[in-house]
Amino acid sequence: MKMPKILKFDENICEYSKYDKNSPFVFKKIKKIIHEELPRLRLEHVGSSAICVGGKSIIDILIISSPPKYQLISKKLSLMGFQTDLIKKTKRKTILFQGMIKYKHKIYSIHCHMTHSNSDDYSNMINFRDRLLNNKKLLREYSKIKNEAIRNGKIENCDYNAHKQPFIKKVLAMNSMYEEILKVAEPLYKKGRPGDLIHIDWISKKLFDLKPTIEKKGHDFDITYALAILHDVGYSKMPKSYNPYDLKIRKAHAKESYK
């Protein structure tokens, strides 16, 4: 009989530890195992091990698929050795699969969260991960909060997660604010100059790379972000067939952008 590649989950092995540099390689090993049976399945490395922060040695993986495929995926994951519905008290709408894997003489826990790309869980996990990867200050703050929870004896899942929730909500709210600014800007740029929409999308991503420099110079990042994203929306109010290089048009667009 063929032995499963994923070991049986044991909650007692999940102990808090510093960030493990092998985590990306463990994720790749798990990804390879899953893709042997489900080659087109989209997998994202999320959670603490994806952002180089200490945790419970859990490799969190987001499985993104469509609900009609859930049954087939669940069956194949079970055959690999994953177990599901082991944690019943959860507010998430994802389907949780758990297991363990050995890598270089160490046992790692696995949490696979299956959901679809339009779910709140998907956007929240991806946004939180990307936001912290692009902001070292927030990353340090999150690490401090996690360490604080452990020092205060909040080891059980409910207490541990509750301690992190205010920070997580704050980060997601910040993301929502930036997304709302983009939502306001995009339809206006569609009416403006050709290429502005692509340009503003590039600026949005670049700003997060420049965030440490912006803050080091004493500037407010939120205000800088809004100004950078909205500075050319005034072209949407200009008359048809205008010349964007005309000085009068440029002055007029600046006034409209200011409004």
N, C-alpha and C positions, 0 to 999 in steps of 0.2 A: 504493500500500500504506500502511495506517495505521501510523504510528510508535508504538511503545510509550511510555506516559507515565512508566514507570520505567526508568531508565538501567541499563546493565550495571555490575555491582558490580566495584570495583577496590580490593583490599585495601591497595594502596600509598598511597591517599588518606587512609586512617584514621590521622590523626596526633592526638596529645593536644593539647587546647586548653582554655581556660577555658570556663565555662558560656556558652552562646550563648542570648541572650534571645529569639531567633527560634524556638527549638526547639518551643514549643507550637504556633506557627503552621505549622511544617513538618509536625508531627504531624497537624494539622487538614487540611492539603493532601493528605497521604497517605491519611488516613481518607476524605476526599471521593472520591478516585480509586477506592479499594477499594469504597466503598459505591455507586458508580455501577453496578458489576457484581454486588455482593453486599450489597444494602441492609440486610439484617437481621443481618449478621455482627457479632458483638460484638468490639470492639477496645479494648484498654487501653494507655495510654501508660505504659511502665515504664522501668527503667534509669536511668542518671545524668541523662539529659536531662529526665526526668520529675520529678526532685527538686532541680533547679537546682544540679547539681554538675558540675564540669569532667569531660571524658572525651575520647573519640576522635571526637567529632562524629557519633556513631551515634544514630539515633532507634530505640530499641527498642520494639517493639509486640507485645503479647500478643494472639494470635488465639484466641478461645475458641469451640469448636464440639464436636460429637459425632463420634467416629471414623467412623461411616458416611458423613459428609459430607466427609471429608478429601479424597477423590479429586476430587470436583467442585470444591471450593475450590482445590485445588492446580492444577487445569487452568486455572481462571480467573485465578489469580495469575500463572501462567506467561505467559498471553496479555497480561497487563498489562506484562510485562517482568521480573518477579521470577525469580530463579534459586534453585534448591534444591540441598542436599547439597554445598555448596561447602566447608563445614568438616566434615571427617569425624571428627576426634577430639573428641568431645563425650560427656559422661556423661548429658546430659539426654535425656529421652524425647520432647522436642518435635521437630516438623518445622521446620527452619530455612529461611526464605526470605530472600534478600538482594537488594539493589538499591541504586540511588542516585537522588537527585532534586535538581533545581536550584531554589533559592529565593533570590531577591534576589542574584543573581550569585555564590552560593556553592553548592558541591556537598556534600550531606549523604548519609552512608551510612545504609542501612535494614537492620535485622534484625527480621524478623517471626517470632515463635515460636508455632507452632500447637500447641495442646493442648486438653484437655477440663477442665471445671470441677472434677473430682474428683482431678486429678493433683497430685502433690507440687510439680511445677514451677509450676503455677498458683498454689497457695497460697503458696509460697515467694516468688515474684516480687511478688505483690500485698501480702503481709504485710511484706516488706522495704521496699517503696516506702512504704506507709502508716505504718509504724513510724518511718521517718526523717523523713517529712513532719510528723509530730507531735512530733518530738524534735530541737530545734536542736543540742543537745549531740552527739548521735549523728551528725547530719548533718555537723557540723564535723569530727568524728573521722574519718568516712569520707572526706571530702575530703582531709584530711591524709594518710591512708593511701595514697590514690590518687596524690597528689603525690609522696609518698615513694618509691613504686614507680617512677615516671618518673625521679626524681633518681638512683635506684640502677641505672638502665639496664634496668629490667624492662619492656621495650616489647612484646616478643612476647606473643601472647595467653596462652600457657601460664604463663609467668612472671608476667605482669601479674595474671591471675586468681588464681593460687596465692597471691600476696601479699595479696589481698583476702579470701581464703576464711576465715581465722580470725575476722575481724571479722563477716563475713556470717553465719557459723555462730552467733556469739555473739548477734547481733540476732535471728535466727530462734529461738534457744533461749529468749530473753526473751519473744518472742511466744508460744511454746508454753506457757510458764509461766502467762501471763495467760489463755490459752485454757483451760488445765487448771483454773484457779480458776473460770472461768465454767461449765465442764462440771460441776464439783462443785456449784455454786450453783443452776443452772437447775432441776434436778429437785426441789430443796428448795423453791424459790420457787413452783413449780407447785402444791405442796401447801399453800402459805401463803396470804397475803392476795391478793385480786383486784387486779390491776394491778401487783403487785410485780415480775413478770418484765419488763414493759415499762419500769418505772422503773429496774431494775438494768441493763438494756441501755443506757439513756440515760446512767446514771452511768458505765458502763464507757468510753463514747466521750468523755464530758466530762472524765474524769480525765486523759486524754492531753493535752487542751487546757490543763489546769491544771498539768501536770507541771513546767514551768519555775518557776512560783510556789511549788509545794510544795517543790521542791528548794532554791529561793532562801531559804525560811524555815528550812532545815536539816532537813527531814523526809525520811525514807527513802521513796521513791516506791513501791517494791515492797511494803513493809509497809502503807503507806497504801492502796494499791490493794486488797490482800487484805482489810483491815479494812472498807473501803467496800463491797466486793462481798458480803462474808459477814455483815455486821452484823445482817441481819434474817432469816437462815435459820432461826432458832429458832422462828418461827411455824409451821413445818412439823411441829413436835412438839406443838403445842397441840391440846387436845381439839376435837372437831367442834362447830360452832355457837358458837364462842367469840366474845366481844366484844373486838376488838383495842384498844379504848379503855379497857378495864378495867385498872386499875393493877396488879393481881396478875398478869394475863396478860402485861402488858408487862414486868414484872420476871422472870417465868418464861421468857419468850421470850429475854430478854437473857442469862440463864444458859445456855440451850440454844445460843444463838448463840456464846457464849464457848467452849463445849465443842467 
